[in-house]
Amino acid sequence: MHGASDQLHKRLWAALLRRRAPQWLAVLAPLAIAAIALRATPAYGAGKTAWQLSLVAIVICIIWIAIDAVRWRRRVASQWTSWLNAAIPQLEDSSALLATEAQTPIARLQQQRLEARLASILTADDYKNIASTHARFAILPLILSLLAAGAAWAYHSHPAGAVAPTGTAKQVNKPIVDGEVYLSITPPKYTGAAAFETGPRDIQIPQYSEVRWCVRNPSGTQPVVELGDGQTLDVTKDCAPMHVEDSLFWRTRGAGATRYNIRVTPDQAPQITIAEPTELIHVLQRDAKLVQISVNASDDYAIVRASLHMTLARGSGENIRFSDKEVPLPQSSDPKARSWKKQWTLAELGMEPGDELYFFVRATDNAPVAHTTQSPTYTLRLPGPEAESLESTALPTAVKPENLRSQRQIIIDTEQLVADLKAHPDMPAATLRSRSETIASDQAKLRLRYGQFLGEESSLFGDEDHDHEEHHGGAERPGSELSVMREFGHAHDQEDNATIFDPKTKAVLKRALAAMWDAEKSLRAISPKTALAPEYKALEAIKELQAAERVYLHRTAFVPPALKEEKRMTGDIVGAMSYKREQGAANDTVPAEVRDLVQALSQQGALPALWSKAARDAIAARIADQEQKLSAQRAVQDVLDGCVPCRGELRAWLRGTLTDAPVLLQARPSADTPFHQAWSGKEQGK
């Protein structure tokens, strides 16, 4: 390659280098920033590991940059002539002549002509355009660099295994320094968590853990630990022990000392899940022989007792017998969970047609104050024989008349009429009307049978008007007592009072009657097809009435306290509580000391005596959230340290605890002086 072409090659490589350099720097920058930031953090534990990982990523990035530079250098050396031909049409695809030495006079003449042409038309912008065309910006290396930098920083901020919320996982403890207060935590034995020691830092421990504040190789004055609830502990050679039940913060004595949080994880009650059956009321098939019950119980530490309680109900009406049975859930290899999935035969459960089985699961954990959880009650219902009429046990009625058809029979007759009408569109109108009117009459009689339990005594189209008049004693004279009652009232009981049913049963009965009314109207209008929908609604309501006949409730009987035998039949009532309770005075929901403290905090003056105790007592009694309680206790500590702006924060926390305070409407006092009276009179005179 002669001198002119070599100069051309160098300029093209420089343009490409200027194009690639910003991308190399953009890929390297996040890793370098992450390494510098991690270097500024403490060089131990996760911080040192993350910094080392960032250095490894930087080395890999530099190696990639070197490889990328060599790759592009080779591409420029092999493809620069084609790039020039594509970018400059005036070269007439003759750039290849510049890459080799001319062997003949004509070739040398052609090279000189190309070099002269390039010198006149090739500018710096052309080199830049060629580089931007062939060296595009790659986004993938930048994304990988950002992900690597973010992963290093995330590992430093949240290292694996650094936090164990329940105390069961291994914690990354802060080193213990001689002469500095450190913590020794012993979780309760029932949690199975191991004890550990750590330097001053925020920790999270199980409830009822024992925390000991100790000093290794003490020097100087004896340290004193101040707690967020106002207590102070002297750290002696035997440490300062305390059983922690609520979250709190602590610091060594001194306003400038750092505060550290001890967050408590409360023991959770067991969780119970009924996987099968999936619905609360599960109706079995009439020919069912097996039923599957699948239950799961879990706890955060261990379950000591879990059992399946079953109650079998047999009979109807007032002749219902109950039998109870308790089956323990088998233990598993994991003490935290118990699962049981079994396919029961109806013979094992003792179920017969018409019976109902109620079951629930009860589980108890191993906490010092044991938590017991009970699942909702599920029902397995095995329908009775088909020979039993649907309405036979729905309501406590008299003996069913022989000529009274059931709702299912009415539906069958209506469906048959619709099918016949579809098969014979030319059915005589008289025949259609007669059959539809007959079904409507049957529906009316059935509706009246159920309507008597809501005080209904009339039909839709007045078929029983004559019976009703006979019941009232025939025609009455105008103005008579019976006439007035017919006009302004009714001689019989009202609809909602002439019944012995509960409101829920009344609502279902009203829904059934309304559906029967709609079906009867459609049948009277010779429209049997539209009557099917309300007829099915009435049948569904009747089925619901039948299912509601038997209701299972847990036993909630009152058990009176046992009487002392020596007190019986003596007439001595000393110490006995009267059944008449005195009307107590209205309780003041806002303690006076808290009210005075809230008013004092809004001013700049001195606070009441023992104000910190009143504030801490109100916070402990009225704030349930652990994080909010810690923040309120910090506000009390800040005010104790002399922070005047912190008074507003503490006042807000105390006012937030007075959500149930009564609204007091008080008149504003005003002075009525002679001058005020004279001034008021003068103003009125104007």
PyMOL commands that set and color helices and strands:
alter all, ss='L'
color gray80, all
select helices_A, chain A and resi 3-39+46-87+89-91+95-98+105-121+124-134+140-157+189-191+346-349+407-423+429-454+465-471+481-488+503-524+528-547+565-567+592-601+611-622+626-640+646-656+674-685
alter helices_A, ss='H'
color red, helices_A
select strands_A, chain A and resi 181-186+196-198+203-206+209-215+224-227+232-234+240-244+248-252+260-265+271-276+281-283+290-298+303-316+319-328+337-345+356-365+372-374+378-381
alter strands_A, ss='S'
color yellow, strands_A
deselect
rebuild
show_as cartoon
